[in-house]
Amino acid sequence: MEEKLKAEEKKIGMTEAWLRKHRLLYTGATRHPFILSIRDGTVDIAAFKTWLAQDYLFVRAFVPFAASVLIKAYKESDDNTDMEVILGGVAALKDEISWFKNEANKWGISLSNVVPQKPNKNYCGLLDSLTRPEVEYSVAITAFWAIEAVYQESFAHCLGEGSQTPQELKETCERWGNEGFGQYCQSLQNIANLHLQKASDDELKNAEVALLSVLEHEVEFWNMSCASV
Ligand SMILES: Cc1ncc(CNC=O)c(N)n1
């Protein structure tokens, strides 16, 4: 595998090598116009509300996927700290669902009537396919890391130097943009790199495809939020 050699030469992890190779797509997912509009304070609140309601549904679908990664970590990893990092992520989703309900309430959105839009359904379909037991741990953990990392990078950008994020959106950005979430994403990336190092060429191919699928679906998810205005 060509990238594996390149990664080894540069002494970087496989995930970093892939992000370099697919830089444009990664930037598309983490510096989307929707995110940039939050950062510069020009965000359309209707788009934000659409995102909030759709993301609530996404997070509900993310729970069984996260649980499947936890099962794989338990079965396939010889290092039990893997499982603890993922368990922390799974546990945080309970609070996250409560947060979505509370936030929706603040904005006057009724979550019981939300219908998933096509890009959301497609993304949840990807999660569902990655939940299957045949999907290797290295592939599932790569996707899991990428899903979390896109949100971390996106929302941290809204809080960085010079940002003009509206006060009422800061809490949302903090949720994924905070330093603790950043460290959690780093831990997931380290776990993914360790398992990719030991993976077969076939697994590497599947993990790279899963990473690309995640990034493409993230772009579509942001597009959906903007388009519905
Ligand atoms: C579409 C999407 N991608 C990633 C995340 C972050 N993971 C869990 O919250 C999310 N909430 N929504």
The ligand as an SDF file (V2000), in Angstrom:
LIG
                    3D

 12 12  0  0  0  0  0  0  0  0999 V2000
  -23.6570   14.9780   11.1780 C   0  0  0  0  0  0  0  0  0  0  0  0
  -22.8870   14.8580   12.4460 C   0  0  0  0  0  0  0  0  0  0  0  0
  -21.6060   14.4760   12.3970 N   0  0  0  0  0  0  0  0  0  0  0  0
  -20.8950   14.3520   13.5380 C   0  0  0  0  0  0  0  0  0  0  0  0
  -21.4620   14.6150   14.7670 C   0  0  0  0  0  0  0  0  0  0  0  0
  -20.6260   14.5140   16.0160 C   0  0  0  0  0  0  0  0  0  0  0  0
  -20.8560   13.3000   16.7190 N   0  0  0  0  0  0  0  0  0  0  0  0
  -21.7580   13.2260   17.7220 C   0  0  0  0  0  0  0  0  0  0  0  0
  -22.4070   14.1400   18.1340 O   0  0  0  0  0  0  0  0  0  0  0  0
  -22.8080   15.0060   14.7690 C   0  0  0  0  0  0  0  0  0  0  0  0
  -23.4570   15.3010   15.9210 N   0  0  0  0  0  0  0  0  0  0  0  0
  -23.4770   15.1340   13.5910 N   0  0  0  0  0  0  0  0  0  0  0  0
  1  2  1  0
  2  3  1  0
  2 12  2  0
  3  4  2  0
  4  5  1  0
  5  6  1  0
  5 10  2  0
  6  7  1  0
  7  8  1  0
  8  9  2  0
 10 11  1  0
 10 12  1  0
M  END
$$$$
